Amino acid sequence: MAIDIEASLRKQDFVFEVIHNEKTIYMAQEGAAYFQTDLAQIAPTLILKS
């Protein structure tokens, strides 16, 4: 049974943004470099699927 993570987060009133990307990202530092932003702009980071 697949879990709809977006629906679960919305149900709990979490504020979040889902960003789809073409590169596998394992660490927040890699995400900051990939999206060309400051590390503080993307933390905390939750990787739901890789």
VMD Tcl script that builds the backbone (N, CA, C; Angstrom):
set m [mol new atoms 150]
animate dup $m
set s [atomselect $m all]
$s set {name element resname resid chain x y z} {
  {N N MET 1 A 0.839 -1.182 0.000}
  {CA C MET 1 A 0.000 0.000 0.000}
  {C C MET 1 A 0.885 1.246 0.000}
  {N N ALA 2 A 0.692 2.094 -0.967}
  {CA C ALA 2 A 1.481 3.323 -1.076}
  {C C ALA 2 A 0.928 4.385 -0.126}
  {N N ILE 3 A 1.823 5.145 0.447}
  {CA C ILE 3 A 1.444 6.234 1.347}
  {C C ILE 3 A 1.511 7.541 0.576}
  {N N ASP 4 A 0.445 8.323 0.633}
  {CA C ASP 4 A 0.432 9.639 0.002}
  {C C ASP 4 A 1.018 10.629 1.009}
  {N N ILE 5 A 2.321 10.853 0.903}
  {CA C ILE 5 A 3.014 11.686 1.884}
  {C C ILE 5 A 2.509 13.119 1.857}
  {N N GLU 6 A 2.270 13.666 0.671}
  {CA C GLU 6 A 1.773 15.045 0.585}
  {C C GLU 6 A 0.436 15.182 1.308}
  {N N ALA 7 A -0.475 14.246 1.096}
  {CA C ALA 7 A -1.785 14.302 1.758}
  {C C ALA 7 A -1.632 14.176 3.272}
  {N N SER 8 A -0.734 13.305 3.710}
  {CA C SER 8 A -0.510 13.133 5.148}
  {C C SER 8 A 0.031 14.402 5.791}
  {N N LEU 9 A 0.968 15.074 5.117}
  {CA C LEU 9 A 1.523 16.317 5.652}
  {C C LEU 9 A 0.466 17.416 5.701}
  {N N ARG 10 A -0.347 17.515 4.653}
  {CA C ARG 10 A -1.418 18.527 4.635}
  {C C ARG 10 A -2.410 18.289 5.771}
  {N N LYS 11 A -2.746 17.038 6.004}
  {CA C LYS 11 A -3.707 16.679 7.054}
  {C C LYS 11 A -3.204 17.110 8.433}
  {N N GLN 12 A -1.893 17.111 8.624}
  {CA C GLN 12 A -1.286 17.489 9.903}
  {C C GLN 12 A -0.946 18.975 9.966}
  {N N ASP 13 A -1.363 19.735 8.956}
  {CA C ASP 13 A -1.120 21.181 8.886}
  {C C ASP 13 A 0.356 21.549 8.822}
  {N N PHE 14 A 1.172 20.691 8.207}
  {CA C PHE 14 A 2.575 21.023 7.996}
  {C C PHE 14 A 2.689 22.019 6.849}
  {N N VAL 15 A 3.603 22.958 6.983}
  {CA C VAL 15 A 3.911 23.876 5.892}
  {C C VAL 15 A 5.087 23.259 5.143}
  {N N PHE 16 A 4.910 23.030 3.848}
  {CA C PHE 16 A 5.967 22.382 3.084}
  {C C PHE 16 A 5.859 22.757 1.622}
  {N N GLU 17 A 6.925 22.462 0.905}
  {CA C GLU 17 A 6.948 22.647 -0.541}
  {C C GLU 17 A 7.624 21.425 -1.143}
  {N N VAL 18 A 6.994 20.824 -2.115}
  {CA C VAL 18 A 7.581 19.682 -2.805}
  {C C VAL 18 A 8.307 20.211 -4.033}
  {N N ILE 19 A 9.579 19.895 -4.113}
  {CA C ILE 19 A 10.390 20.330 -5.244}
  {C C ILE 19 A 10.917 19.079 -5.938}
  {N N HIS 20 A 10.513 18.896 -7.174}
  {CA C HIS 20 A 10.987 17.757 -7.957}
  {C C HIS 20 A 12.271 18.172 -8.674}
  {N N ASN 21 A 13.210 17.267 -8.744}
  {CA C ASN 21 A 14.477 17.575 -9.382}
  {C C ASN 21 A 14.963 16.379 -10.180}
  {N N GLU 22 A 15.933 16.621 -11.041}
  {CA C GLU 22 A 16.462 15.581 -11.922}
  {C C GLU 22 A 17.704 14.893 -11.356}
  {N N LYS 23 A 18.291 15.455 -10.315}
  {CA C LYS 23 A 19.530 14.921 -9.751}
  {C C LYS 23 A 19.243 14.313 -8.384}
  {N N THR 24 A 19.864 13.186 -8.105}
  {CA C THR 24 A 19.741 12.596 -6.782}
  {C C THR 24 A 20.501 13.457 -5.785}
  {N N ILE 25 A 19.837 13.839 -4.704}
  {CA C ILE 25 A 20.435 14.696 -3.680}
  {C C ILE 25 A 20.405 13.938 -2.361}
  {N N TYR 26 A 21.573 13.783 -1.747}
  {CA C TYR 26 A 21.676 13.027 -0.507}
  {C C TYR 26 A 21.852 13.911 0.721}
  {N N MET 27 A 22.361 15.118 0.545}
  {CA C MET 27 A 22.655 15.992 1.686}
  {C C MET 27 A 22.129 17.393 1.415}
  {N N ALA 28 A 21.839 18.116 2.489}
  {CA C ALA 28 A 21.345 19.487 2.357}
  {C C ALA 28 A 22.332 20.359 1.579}
  {N N GLN 29 A 23.632 20.139 1.781}
  {CA C GLN 29 A 24.640 20.927 1.069}
  {C C GLN 29 A 24.530 20.709 -0.443}
  {N N GLU 30 A 24.276 19.468 -0.852}
  {CA C GLU 30 A 24.110 19.178 -2.277}
  {C C GLU 30 A 22.863 19.872 -2.817}
  {N N GLY 31 A 21.796 19.897 -2.026}
  {CA C GLY 31 A 20.570 20.579 -2.438}
  {C C GLY 31 A 20.784 22.069 -2.603}
  {N N ALA 32 A 21.513 22.666 -1.681}
  {CA C ALA 32 A 21.798 24.102 -1.769}
  {C C ALA 32 A 22.592 24.408 -3.035}
  {N N ALA 33 A 23.561 23.570 -3.342}
  {CA C ALA 33 A 24.357 23.780 -4.552}
  {C C ALA 33 A 23.499 23.573 -5.805}
  {N N TYR 34 A 22.693 22.527 -5.810}
  {CA C TYR 34 A 21.849 22.216 -6.970}
  {C C TYR 34 A 20.855 23.338 -7.254}
  {N N PHE 35 A 20.205 23.850 -6.202}
  {CA C PHE 35 A 19.201 24.898 -6.378}
  {C C PHE 35 A 19.792 26.300 -6.303}
  {N N GLN 36 A 21.119 26.373 -6.187}
  {CA C GLN 36 A 21.855 27.643 -6.153}
  {C C GLN 36 A 21.277 28.600 -5.111}
  {N N THR 37 A 21.219 28.108 -3.878}
  {CA C THR 37 A 20.703 28.911 -2.778}
  {C C THR 37 A 21.556 28.686 -1.543}
  {N N ASP 38 A 21.371 29.509 -0.550}
  {CA C ASP 38 A 22.097 29.381 0.704}
  {C C ASP 38 A 21.584 28.162 1.469}
  {N N LEU 39 A 22.457 27.479 2.161}
  {CA C LEU 39 A 22.086 26.290 2.918}
  {C C LEU 39 A 20.953 26.578 3.900}
  {N N ALA 40 A 20.961 27.732 4.532}
  {CA C ALA 40 A 19.921 28.075 5.507}
  {C C ALA 40 A 18.541 28.187 4.860}
  {N N GLN 41 A 18.498 28.401 3.556}
  {CA C GLN 41 A 17.221 28.535 2.855}
  {C C GLN 41 A 16.504 27.196 2.669}
  {N N ILE 42 A 17.225 26.086 2.755}
  {CA C ILE 42 A 16.599 24.790 2.490}
  {C C ILE 42 A 16.547 23.888 3.716}
  {N N ALA 43 A 17.033 24.336 4.832}
  {CA C ALA 43 A 17.045 23.485 6.022}
  {C C ALA 43 A 15.851 23.815 6.899}
  {N N PRO 44 A 15.212 22.907 7.554}
  {CA C PRO 44 A 15.505 21.472 7.510}
  {C C PRO 44 A 15.033 20.841 6.207}
  {N N THR 45 A 15.752 19.818 5.809}
  {CA C THR 45 A 15.469 19.142 4.550}
  {C C THR 45 A 14.972 17.733 4.839}
  {N N LEU 46 A 13.926 17.346 4.158}
  {CA C LEU 46 A 13.398 15.995 4.277}
  {C C LEU 46 A 13.365 15.395 2.881}
  {N N ILE 47 A 14.147 14.348 2.674}
  {CA C ILE 47 A 14.160 13.672 1.382}
  {C C ILE 47 A 13.189 12.507 1.487}
  {N N LEU 48 A 12.102 12.577 0.729}
  {CA C LEU 48 A 11.055 11.572 0.819}
  {C C LEU 48 A 11.311 10.371 -0.062}
  {N N LYS 49 A 11.989 10.577 -1.172}
  {CA C LYS 49 A 12.258 9.487 -2.103}
  {C C LYS 49 A 13.496 9.847 -2.903}
  {N N SER 50 A 14.363 8.883 -3.091}
  {CA C SER 50 A 15.545 9.149 -3.912}
  {C C SER 50 A 15.817 7.973 -4.818}
}
mol reanalyze $m
mol bondsrecalc $m
mol representation Tube
mol addrep $m
